[in-house]
């Protein structure tokens, strides 16, 4: 899928991927402790972001209600837009500031992948999104059966309770740009030191966790991994933003069509569903056919097999990030 004879990374802060023929020595206990601190620092940065953004999401509506209650009641869509805008406006700059001292690997840009490869990857994105959505529905159904009530889907609620156009702009356009800059550009650049596989898995898991609900968790993990792989292999964040935009916009357009209750909209909705399911099926088939083409280069820091999870995730910062995200899952289930 991507040319493997090209060097995939450059250097920044004196870091680079290790070449297979000159693999670095195995990490000592002191090295592992240092790398655990490094990963913990990243975890604390993302923990802080979750706290700040959650506070903003709740503080903005409260402030508007306190100082302009009539405006709050009459223009709840605008208040929602202000809350979401504050999150996107603060998220990337704040995280970039917090992570500025964390050493990063500069992913070297490769030759452009071409329209054919982009289309193949896009179909794969639709495929993994479907698989993730099905898993999320299964988990929600199980939780609903246990608690005796259906688990709400926050995405559907956002489109039903707020202006479709506002949701369309923020979900379909703003979210992909900011999320790719955060979870691919900032995160993968810093985790690529451990190899592409570690960066891809960590990017996907952390991206899924921050969504805070099972409706989005699995497909966010799968899509996040695929986006991270594309970025690691091409060094072009524009590709992942474009893929993310198309995926989110297609879902937003579907919601927009479905909410228009007329015969024409119903016909368009049916046609769109057939098209999307066709892309989903094609993507799943392509994933199975081309699975062996997904190869991962090693990083300059090679962690022992039995120590990888403890170094990458079993540290204070990453555990704090996991716990605060799981708290969001719990809150979502209670409020639902």
Secondary structure, 3 states (H helix, E strand, C coil): CCCCCCCCECCECCECCCCHHHCCCCCCHHHHHHHHHHHHHHHHHHHHHHHHHHHHHHHHHHHHHHHCHHHHHHCHHHHHHHHHHHHHHHHHHHHHHHCCCCCCCCECCCCCCCHHHHHHHHHHHHHHHHHHHHHHHHHHHHHHHHHCCCCCCHHHHHHHHCCHHHHHHHHHHHHHHHHHHHHHHHHHHHHHHHCHHHHHHHHHHHHHHHCCCHHHHHHHHHHHHHHHHHHHHHCCHHHHHHHHHHHHHHHHHHHHHHCCCCHHHHHHHHHHHHHHHHHHHHHHHHHHHCHHHCCCCCCCCCCCHHHHHHHHCCCHHHHHHHHHHHHHHHHHHHHC
